[in-house]
């Protein structure tokens, strides 16, 4: 069965944002999720 990961966080403007990643690997760690959220926030600042 395919799994998905939903990440929710606040933007710099205080708004809620979320991203869902489909077909994540079975042994995903908390550290990998936090790293992905960090990259997402950095990309948001560039746009």
Residue, then its C-alpha position, 0 to 999 in steps of 0.5 A: x500500500x502506498x503511503x503519503x506524508x503531509x507536512x503542515x507549517x506556518x509561513x513567514x506571514x503567519x499563514x498555514x501551508x501544507x504539502x503532501x508527498x505521495x509514495x514516501x519510503x517505508x523507513x522515513x525518519x523524523x530527521x528526514x521529514x524535518x530536513x524536507x520541511x527546512x528545504x520547503x521553507x527555504x524555497x518559499x523565501x526564494x519565491 
